[in-house]
Amino acid sequence: MAPSASSTSALVDLVALIARSLVDNPDKVVVREAPGDRFPRIELSVAREDIGKVIGKDGRTAQSIRALLNAAASKAGLRAHLDILD
């Protein structure tokens, strides 16, 4: 079953909303969907000085964002993977 464009765009919007609320430069947040092997890959890019805010101490913030993404994807009947680009 191919993912619908509206459900994957909702996942992109969710990650963008979360990332913009965490960083100092919300205008430099870029979230896009990239094709993955088995399921969509959501790529998150932020300003270099904000990367620590998105990853968090010991990666806890990044894991929390991934947990929210997975919960939203599951609700839509999808799976998704978050890549934080540096």
C-alpha positions as CSV (number, residue, x, y, z in Angstrom):
1,M,0.0,0.0,0.0
2,A,1.5,3.3,-1.1
3,P,1.4,6.2,1.4
4,S,-1.0,9.0,0.5
5,A,0.5,12.4,-0.1
6,S,-1.7,14.0,2.5
7,S,-0.7,11.7,5.3
8,T,3.0,12.0,4.6
9,S,2.7,15.8,4.2
10,A,1.0,15.8,7.6
11,L,4.0,14.0,9.1
12,V,6.4,16.6,7.5
13,D,4.2,19.4,8.9
14,L,4.4,17.8,12.4
15,V,8.2,17.5,12.4
16,A,8.4,21.1,11.1
17,L,6.1,22.4,13.8
18,I,8.1,20.6,16.6
19,A,11.5,21.7,15.2
20,R,10.5,25.3,14.7
21,S,9.3,25.5,18.3
22,L,12.7,24.2,19.6
23,V,15.2,26.3,17.6
24,D,16.3,30.0,17.7
25,N,16.2,30.3,13.9
26,P,12.8,28.8,12.9
27,D,13.1,30.3,9.4
28,K,16.1,28.0,8.7
29,V,14.2,24.8,9.5
30,V,13.8,22.7,6.4
31,V,11.8,19.4,6.5
32,R,11.3,17.3,3.4
33,E,10.2,13.8,2.5
34,A,12.7,11.6,0.8
35,P,11.9,8.1,-0.6
36,G,13.1,5.3,1.6
37,D,13.6,1.6,0.9
38,R,10.4,0.5,2.6
39,F,8.8,3.6,4.1
40,P,9.1,7.4,3.8
41,R,12.2,9.1,5.3
42,I,11.6,12.5,6.8
43,E,14.8,14.7,6.6
44,L,15.2,17.6,9.1
45,S,17.8,20.3,8.6
46,V,18.3,23.3,10.9
47,A,20.8,26.0,11.3
48,R,24.2,24.8,12.5
49,E,23.9,26.6,15.8
50,D,20.5,25.0,16.5
51,I,21.5,21.3,15.9
52,G,22.1,20.7,19.6
53,K,18.7,22.0,20.5
54,V,17.1,19.5,18.1
55,I,19.3,16.5,19.2
56,G,19.2,17.3,22.9
57,K,21.3,15.9,25.7
58,D,22.2,12.3,24.9
59,G,19.9,12.5,21.9
60,R,16.8,12.6,24.1
61,T,15.1,15.3,22.2
62,A,15.7,13.6,18.9
63,Q,14.3,10.4,20.3
64,S,11.2,12.2,21.5
65,I,10.6,13.7,18.1
66,R,11.0,10.3,16.5
67,A,8.5,8.8,19.0
68,L,5.9,11.5,18.1
69,L,6.6,10.9,14.4
70,N,6.1,7.2,14.8
71,A,2.9,7.6,16.8
72,A,1.5,9.9,14.2
73,A,2.6,7.6,11.3
74,S,1.1,4.6,13.1
75,K,-2.2,6.4,13.5
76,A,-2.2,7.0,9.7
77,G,-1.3,3.4,9.0
78,L,2.3,4.3,8.0
79,R,5.8,3.9,9.1
80,A,8.3,6.8,8.9
81,H,12.0,7.4,9.7
82,L,13.5,10.7,10.8
83,D,17.0,11.7,9.7
84,I,18.5,14.8,11.2
85,L,20.9,16.3,8.7
86,D,24.0,18.3,9.8
